[in-house]
Amino acid sequence: MYNTQSDLPVTIKSLPDLTITNANIRFNENGTPYATEFEDLYFSDAQGIDETTHVFVKNNQLLERWHTHSDRLFTIAETGFGTGLNVLVTIMYFEKFCEQINSPEFRLHFISIEKFPISHADLSKALALYPQLQRYAEPLLEQYPIPIAGCHRLSFLEGKVTLDLWLGDVHQVLPQIENKPLGIVDSWFLDGFAPSKNPDMWTQALFENMALLAKDQCHFATFTAAGHVKRGLREAGFSVEKRPGHGRKRDMLAGSIIKSTMNLSRLPYFVRVPATSHTAPKIAIIGGGLAGANCAYALSKRGLSSTIYCKEDRLALGASGNAQGGFYPLLNADAGHSSQIQALAFNFASNLYKQLISQGFRFSHQWCGTLQLGFNDKVISRYRKLIDNKTWPEALLNWVDAPQASLLANLQLPYPGLYFPQGGWINLPELVAELTRAADAAVIVKKQLTSLTPLDNTWQLSWQDGAQDNADIVIMATGSDSGNCQQMSQLPFRLIRGQVEAIHSQNELAELTTVLCHKGYLTPAYQGSHALGSTYVKEDKNCDYRLSEQQTNLAMHQKALTKCDWIHNIQPTANGRASIRCSTPDHLPMVGAIPDISAQTEQYQHLYKALPAHKYPQPINHKNLFMLCGLGSRGLTTAPLCAEMLVSHILDQPMPLSNHLLDALNPNRFLVRGLIRRQA
């Protein structure tokens, strides 16, 4: 129906700067961190909590405004994360406030931007000055991200507080934060080093972007009283007044904004329309695999319950059914959209899985690292380019020579490669079960969906057994069955059969201690077996085990690792499983509202004319019908962040990815590309 060859969204012409440099700091005689580049302290000696309380909590009138806030979510945005002190102090006050009012639904969302994040070790040392914040500092340190440009979503107080820590230049980040017609920010913490020390940040562009993201009656506060800051904020639309500063600082600024106009969408055809508001929506998730379980978990963190409908007699019998799935990101040297999503999703998923374990949920796994082997000269050249470009930090991946690779794997490996120290393998069925248990989601098995019928503001779900159910919101997490749904039948899914072998632990192979990847993958032993895979057979829906594909798998590994004597000694067994992956033409998932393809084809038939954005309407989607499909073979890495993104979309909350990455995942992107090129 439309061209699907391009692997980039049509709306993005260039990539943002992805280089992130850690702050260069030292500690003074009082233990207070000092930024050598800006020649300024991060906070006042021994008075950081009092300073944050006075400047940002009191002068933004947070406690009073939380009492009168009508929404379930209050959003604060901050320039300059620094040591996270402002965030942690605010969380402390928010927790006390929630205990007083006993409101389990009320939540706090923090957006904080940092160009030069301090290292984990320096952050730990800085926050040790404030033992009264230890309860909040510990989860920050546990989740503190690898320095990768973009948004890193962190969770506190069992999901009651969310922190989006954006790493990058504030002038690049702010325009890429998903905005709403009425804004998203209730309060601004205008922080950062003093204007005289850091003039590049304190610009009119900053103040204008603050105003764009602000809601009506949004407040702001800042420690500085500099004249150009006061004038710039007023010019952007804020009322500004001087107020008493903290400590030796005589004055500071605070104020608010009254907005009479709505923000216009940047790209109307990618506008993310949320679900119709319900006090306690009945949410149905169709699909019992990794996508559905992550959606249920993301909903539960917002205090929302859901029901998972599974066509089989138990969860995770499809593509999410492998006992050992490799966990690592798929990165390229050019850091395009796919690589950015993979890197950010990997960091988010790693934190989520470790949080589950810390909360007492159990699934078999090993954080044993992952080796991507340079098994020929062409692959080695590609990997060297990836390292030489210095796009990705060493904490995410690093180059290892053949002796280092052999040491990591505990096997003879005459190949160099890339090592992901935070990678490993996970038992997918157990993970799905624990995510579902953590979400406290209801699970109904042996439910094969036959049709979805819209009924006013609800959907009627019809099942193969003749039964029917209703739901206010439906999330399709249907994997290889996605194309069977009439509302998704025009989307370009790609079905790929994959067979994985279960190889008995034997000979030298039994000593393997890390996941090996080349064209296939090989895991350390689990319950006496190694996972060896996988085949890729397009448009084959048969899940029977095939000896012919067993030979294909073995031959692939023996060819790639031909210099390893042990690979030729592996004795195959007729054990393993095949399943059908659901992918897309550009290998990225489809996440968002399910588009009405026929209606949007009519709406956007003139996209090729490149008219001004306001000439195009918002997209017509199937109301209250959403999808997370097309994870391919990367679900362990991408499903958690995609589910978080989808639930944020459904509930009209701040999004955990930049606009250009959100657009790259939008389900109607293939239609839009085709219409722009007159190929739809």
Residue pairs with C-beta under 8 A, 6 or more apart in sequence:
1 490
1 492
1 674
1 680
2 492
2 670
2 671
2 673
2 674
2 675
2 679
2 680
3 670
3 673
3 674
3 677
3 679
3 680
4 492
4 585
4 586
4 670
4 673
4 674
5 585
6 586
6 673
7 336
7 338
7 585
7 586
7 587
8 336
8 337
8 586
8 664
9 337
9 660
9 663
9 664
9 669
9 673
10 669
10 672
10 673
10 676
10 677
11 267
11 270
11 660
11 663
12 337
12 660
12 663
12 664
15 334
15 335
15 336
16 149
16 168
16 172
16 176
16 658
16 660
17 149
17 168
17 169
17 172
18 148
18 149
18 150
18 335
18 340
18 391
19 149
19 390
19 391
20 117
20 147
20 148
20 149
20 167
20 168
20 393
21 116
21 147
22 116
22 117
22 118
22 119
22 147
23 35
23 37
23 116
23 117
23 118
23 119
23 122
24 35
24 36
24 37
25 33
25 34
25 35
25 36
25 42
25 118
25 122
26 33
26 34
26 36
27 33
27 34
27 125
27 126
28 34
28 41
28 45
30 45
30 46
31 125
31 128
31 129
32 41
32 42
32 43
32 44
32 45
32 46
32 48
32 126
32 129
33 41
33 42
33 83
33 118
33 122
33 125
33 126
34 40
34 41
34 42
35 41
35 42
35 116
35 193
37 116
38 193
38 197
38 198
39 197
40 193
40 194
40 197
40 198
42 48
42 82
42 83
42 85
42 126
43 51
43 52
43 82
43 83
43 85
44 50
44 51
44 246
44 247
46 129
47 246
47 247
48 83
48 85
48 89
48 129
48 130
49 85
49 89
49 130
49 132
49 133
50 246
50 247
51 223
51 246
51 247
52 85
52 86
52 89
52 90
53 89
53 93
54 246
55 221
55 222
55 223
55 245
55 246
55 252
56 62
56 86
56 89
56 90
56 189
56 191
56 221
57 63
57 89
57 90
57 93
59 221
59 243
59 252
59 254
60 76
60 187
60 188
60 189
60 219
60 220
60 221
60 254
61 219
62 90
62 93
62 187
63 93
63 97
65 74
65 186
65 187
65 219
66 74
66 94
66 97
66 106
67 101
69 106
69 186
72 105
72 106
72 107
73 106
73 107
73 108
73 109
73 653
74 106
74 107
74 108
74 109
74 186
74 187
75 108
75 109
75 110
75 111
75 184
75 185
75 186
75 187
75 654
76 90
76 108
76 109
76 110
76 111
76 185
76 186
76 187
76 188
76 189
77 110
77 111
77 112
77 113
77 185
77 187
77 188
77 189
77 210
77 213
78 86
78 87
78 110
78 111
78 112
78 113
78 188
78 189
78 191
79 113
79 170
79 188
79 189
79 190
79 191
79 192
79 201
79 206
80 112
80 113
80 114
80 191
80 192
80 193
80 201
81 87
81 112
81 113
81 114
81 117
81 165
82 114
82 118
82 191
83 118
83 123
83 126
83 127
84 112
84 123
84 127
84 137
84 140
85 127
85 130
85 133
86 112
86 189
86 191
87 110
87 112
87 140
87 163
88 127
88 130
88 133
88 136
88 137
88 140
89 133
90 108
90 110
91 108
91 110
91 136
91 156
91 157
91 161
92 132
92 133
92 136
94 108
94 157
94 160
94 161
95 157
95 160
98 106
98 160
104 303
105 303
106 160
107 159
107 160
107 161
107 162
107 302
108 160
108 161
108 162
109 161
109 162
109 164
109 653
109 654
110 161
110 162
110 163
110 164
111 164
111 166
111 177
111 185
111 654
112 163
112 164
112 165
112 166
113 166
113 168
113 170
113 173
113 174
114 165
114 166
114 167
115 167
115 168
115 169
115 170
115 201
117 145
117 147
117 167
118 126
120 141
120 144
123 140
123 141
123 144
124 141
127 133
127 134
127 137
127 140
127 141
130 137
136 156
139 154
139 155
139 156
140 154
140 156
140 163
142 351
142 354
142 355
142 358
143 154
143 155
143 351
143 355
145 152
145 154
145 165
145 167
145 347
146 347
146 393
146 395
146 396
147 167
147 393
147 395
148 167
148 343
148 344
148 347
148 392
148 393
148 396
149 167
149 168
149 340
150 166
150 167
150 168
150 340
150 343
150 344
150 657
150 658
150 661
151 164
151 165
151 166
151 344
151 656
151 657
151 658
152 164
152 165
152 166
152 167
152 344
152 347
152 348
153 162
153 163
153 164
153 165
153 348
153 641
153 644
153 656
154 162
154 163
154 164
154 165
154 351
155 161
155 162
155 163
155 301
155 355
156 162
156 163
158 301
159 300
159 301
159 302
159 303
162 654
164 654
164 656
166 173
166 177
170 192
170 201
170 206
171 203
171 205
171 206
171 209
173 658
174 206
174 209
174 210
174 212
174 213
175 209
175 659
176 658
176 659
176 660
177 184
177 213
177 654
177 655
177 658
177 659
178 184
178 272
178 654
178 655
178 658
178 659
178 662
179 212
179 213
179 263
180 263
180 652
181 262
181 263
181 264
181 265
182 215
182 216
182 259
182 262
182 263
183 212
183 213
183 214
183 215
183 216
183 218
183 259
183 263
184 213
184 215
184 654
185 210
185 213
185 214
185 215
185 218
186 215
186 218
186 219
187 218
187 219
187 220
187 221
188 210
188 214
188 218
188 219
188 220
188 221
189 220
189 221
189 222
190 210
190 220
190 221
190 222
190 224
190 229
190 253
191 222
191 223
192 198
192 201
192 202
193 201
194 224
194 226
195 201
195 202
195 224
195 226
195 228
195 229
196 226
202 224
202 226
202 228
202 229
202 232
203 232
204 232
204 235
204 236
206 232
207 232
207 233
207 235
207 236
207 238
208 236
210 220
210 233
210 236
210 238
211 236
211 237
211 238
211 257
211 259
212 263
214 257
214 259
215 259
216 257
216 258
216 259
217 256
217 257
217 258
218 256
218 257
218 259
219 254
219 255
219 256
220 233
220 238
220 253
220 254
220 255
220 256
220 257
221 252
221 253
221 254
222 229
222 252
222 253
222 254
223 245
223 246
223 249
223 252
224 252
224 253
225 242
225 245
225 250
225 251
225 252
225 253
229 253
230 240
230 242
230 253
233 240
233 253
233 255
234 240
236 257
237 257
237 258
237 259
238 255
238 256
238 257
239 255
239 256
239 257
239 258
240 253
240 254
240 255
241 253
241 254
241 255
242 251
242 252
242 253
243 251
243 252
243 253
243 254
244 250
244 251
244 252
245 251
245 252
246 252
264 613
264 614
265 271
265 613
265 618
266 613
266 659
267 613
267 659
267 663
268 613
268 614
268 616
268 617
268 618
268 619
269 600
269 603
269 604
269 607
269 616
269 619
269 668
269 672
270 619
270 662
270 663
270 666
270 668
270 669
270 672
271 618
271 619
272 592
272 593
272 649
272 655
272 662
272 666
273 593
273 618
273 619
273 621
274 649
274 650
274 651
274 652
275 281
275 472
275 473
275 624
275 626
275 650
275 651
275 652
276 457
276 472
276 623
276 624
278 472
278 473
281 304
281 472
281 473
282 307
282 458
282 470
282 471
282 472
282 473
283 299
283 304
283 305
283 306
283 307
283 471
283 472
283 473
283 474
283 475
284 306
284 307
284 309
284 459
284 461
284 469
284 471
284 473
284 474
284 475
285 292
285 295
285 296
285 306
285 307
285 308
285 309
285 441
285 474
285 475
285 477
286 292
286 309
286 449
286 461
286 474
286 475
286 476
286 477
286 478
287 308
287 309
287 310
287 476
287 477
287 478
287 479
287 481
288 308
288 309
288 310
288 311
288 312
288 314
288 315
288 316
288 317
288 318
288 432
288 443
288 445
289 315
289 316
289 318
289 319
289 320
289 321
289 432
289 477
289 479
289 635
290 316
290 320
290 428
290 431
290 432
290 631
290 635
290 636
290 639
291 320
291 477
291 479
291 628
291 629
291 631
291 635
291 639
291 642
291 643
292 308
292 310
292 475
292 477
292 628
293 308
293 315
293 316
293 431
293 432
293 433
293 435
293 436
293 439
293 441
294 435
294 628
294 639
294 640
294 642
294 643
294 644
295 306
295 475
295 477
295 628
295 643
295 646
295 647
296 306
296 308
296 435
296 436
296 439
296 441
297 435
297 436
297 438
297 439
297 640
297 643
298 640
298 643
298 644
298 646
298 647
299 305
299 306
299 439
299 647
300 306
300 438
300 439
300 440
300 441
302 647
302 651
302 653
305 440
305 441
305 442
306 439
306 441
306 442
306 475
307 441
307 442
307 443
307 444
307 471
308 315
308 436
308 441
308 442
308 443
308 444
309 444
309 447
309 449
309 461
310 443
310 444
310 445
310 446
310 447
311 446
311 447
311 448
311 449
311 481
312 318
312 445
312 446
313 445
313 446
314 445
315 429
315 432
315 433
315 436
315 443
315 445
316 428
316 429
316 432
316 433
318 479
318 480
318 579
318 580
319 479
319 480
319 498
319 579
319 580
319 581
319 582
319 631
319 633
319 635
320 428
320 429
320 432
320 479
320 635
321 428
321 429
321 577
321 579
322 428
322 500
322 531
322 577
322 579
323 364
323 427
323 428
323 429
323 502
323 526
323 527
323 529
323 531
324 425
324 426
324 427
324 523
324 526
324 530
324 531
325 425
325 426
325 427
325 428
325 531
325 635
325 636
326 370
326 423
326 424
326 425
326 515
326 517
326 521
326 523
326 636
327 346
327 349
327 350
327 365
327 370
327 423
327 424
327 425
327 426
327 515
327 636
327 637
328 346
328 370
328 372
328 420
328 423
328 424
328 515
328 517
328 637
329 339
329 342
329 343
329 345
329 346
329 396
329 420
329 637
330 338
330 339
330 342
330 634
330 637
331 339
331 342
331 343
331 386
331 392
331 397
332 338
332 339
332 386
333 382
333 385
333 386
333 389
333 391
334 389
334 391
335 389
335 391
335 392
337 588
337 660
337 661
337 664
338 586
338 587
338 588
338 664
340 661
341 588
341 638
341 641
341 657
341 661
341 664
341 665
342 634
342 637
342 638
343 392
343 396
344 641
344 657
344 661
345 637
345 638
345 640
345 641
345 642
346 396
346 422
346 637
347 396
348 640
348 641
348 644
348 656
349 636
349 637
349 638
349 639
349 640
349 641
350 422
352 640
353 365
353 426
353 431
353 640
356 363
356 434
356 435
356 438
357 363
359 438
361 434
361 437
361 438
362 430
362 434
363 426
363 427
363 430
363 431
363 433
363 434
364 426
364 427
364 430
364 526
365 424
365 425
365 426
365 427
365 431
366 424
366 425
366 524
366 526
367 422
367 423
367 424
368 423
368 424
368 425
368 513
368 514
368 515
368 524
369 408
369 419
369 420
369 421
369 422
369 423
369 424
369 514
369 515
370 419
370 420
370 423
370 424
370 514
370 515
370 517
371 400
371 405
371 408
371 409
371 413
371 417
371 418
371 419
371 420
371 514
371 515
371 516
371 517
372 383
372 417
372 418
372 419
372 420
372 517
372 518
373 379
373 405
373 413
373 415
373 416
373 417
373 516
373 517
373 518
373 560
373 561
374 380
374 383
374 415
374 416
374 417
374 418
375 415
375 518
375 519
375 560
375 561
379 518
380 416
383 399
383 416
383 417
383 418
384 399
386 392
386 418
387 398
387 399
387 418
395 421
396 420
396 422
397 418
397 419
397 420
397 421
398 418
398 419
398 421
399 416
399 417
399 418
399 419
400 408
400 416
400 417
400 418
400 419
401 416
402 413
402 414
402 415
402 416
404 419
405 413
405 415
405 416
405 417
405 419
406 412
406 413
406 414
408 419
408 513
408 514
409 512
409 513
409 514
409 516
410 511
410 512
410 513
410 514
411 508
411 509
411 511
411 512
411 564
411 566
412 508
412 564
412 565
412 566
413 516
413 561
413 564
414 563
414 564
415 561
415 563
423 515
424 514
424 515
425 515
425 523
425 524
425 526
425 531
426 636
427 526
428 636
431 636
436 443
446 465
447 463
447 464
447 465
448 463
448 464
448 465
449 461
449 462
449 463
449 464
449 478
449 481
449 485
450 462
450 463
450 464
451 462
451 486
452 459
452 460
452 461
452 462
452 474
452 485
452 486
452 487
452 625
453 459
453 460
453 462
454 460
454 622
454 623
455 470
457 472
457 623
457 624
458 470
458 471
458 472
458 624
459 470
459 471
459 472
459 474
459 624
459 625
460 468
460 469
460 470
461 468
461 469
461 470
461 471
461 474
462 468
463 469
472 624
473 624
473 625
473 626
473 650
474 624
474 625
474 626
475 626
475 627
475 628
475 646
475 650
476 482
476 485
476 488
476 594
476 625
476 626
476 627
476 628
476 629
477 627
477 628
477 629
478 484
478 485
478 488
478 582
478 627
478 629
479 580
479 581
479 582
479 629
479 631
480 495
480 541
480 579
480 580
480 581
480 582
482 488
482 491
482 493
482 582
482 627
482 629
482 630
483 489
483 491
483 493
483 495
487 594
487 596
487 622
487 625
488 594
488 627
488 629
490 597
490 598
491 590
491 595
491 597
491 667
491 670
492 584
492 585
492 670
493 582
493 583
493 584
493 629
493 630
494 538
494 539
494 582
494 583
494 584
494 585
495 538
495 539
495 540
495 541
495 580
495 581
495 582
495 583
496 536
496 537
496 538
496 539
496 540
496 580
496 581
496 583
496 632
497 535
497 536
497 537
497 538
497 540
497 541
497 542
497 543
497 578
497 579
497 580
497 581
498 533
498 534
498 535
498 536
498 537
498 578
498 579
498 580
498 581
498 633
499 533
499 534
499 535
499 545
499 546
499 549
499 550
499 553
499 576
499 577
499 578
500 531
500 532
500 533
500 534
500 553
500 576
500 577
500 578
501 531
501 532
501 533
501 550
501 553
501 554
501 572
501 573
501 575
501 576
502 529
502 530
502 531
502 532
502 573
502 575
502 576
502 577
503 509
503 529
503 530
503 531
503 532
503 570
503 571
503 572
503 573
504 528
504 529
504 530
504 571
504 573
505 525
505 528
505 529
505 530
506 569
506 570
506 571
507 566
507 569
507 570
508 566
508 569
509 525
509 530
509 566
509 569
509 570
510 525
512 522
512 523
512 524
512 525
512 530
513 524
514 524
515 521
515 522
515 523
515 524
516 522
516 523
516 561
518 557
518 560
518 561
519 556
519 560
520 532
520 533
520 534
520 553
520 556
520 557
520 560
521 531
521 532
521 533
521 534
522 530
522 531
522 532
522 557
523 530
523 531
523 532
524 530
529 575
532 553
532 554
532 557
532 570
533 553
533 576
534 553
534 633
535 549
535 552
535 553
535 578
537 549
540 580
541 580
542 578
543 577
543 578
543 579
543 580
544 578
545 574
545 576
545 577
545 578
546 578
547 574
549 578
550 572
550 574
550 576
551 572
554 570
554 572
557 567
557 570
558 567
558 568
561 567
581 631
581 632
581 633
582 629
582 630
582 631
582 632
583 630
583 631
583 632
583 633
584 590
584 630
584 632
584 670
585 670
586 664
586 669
586 670
587 632
588 630
588 664
588 665
589 628
589 629
589 630
589 631
589 632
589 638
589 642
589 665
590 627
590 628
590 629
590 630
590 665
590 666
590 667
591 627
591 628
591 642
591 645
591 646
591 649
591 665
591 666
591 667
592 626
592 627
592 646
592 649
592 665
592 666
592 667
593 619
593 621
593 622
593 625
593 626
593 627
593 649
593 667
594 621
594 622
594 625
594 626
594 627
594 667
595 619
595 620
595 621
595 622
595 667
595 668
595 671
596 620
596 621
596 622
597 668
597 671
599 620
600 619
600 620
600 668
600 671
601 671
601 675
601 680
603 616
603 617
603 619
603 620
604 616
604 619
604 671
604 672
604 675
605 675
607 616
607 672
607 675
607 676
608 675
608 676
608 677
608 678
610 676
619 668
626 646
626 649
626 650
627 646
627 667
628 639
628 642
628 643
628 646
631 638
631 639
631 642
641 656
641 657
642 665
644 656
645 655
645 656
645 657
645 662
645 665
647 653
648 654
648 655
648 656
649 655
655 662
657 665
663 669
666 672
671 680
673 679
674 680
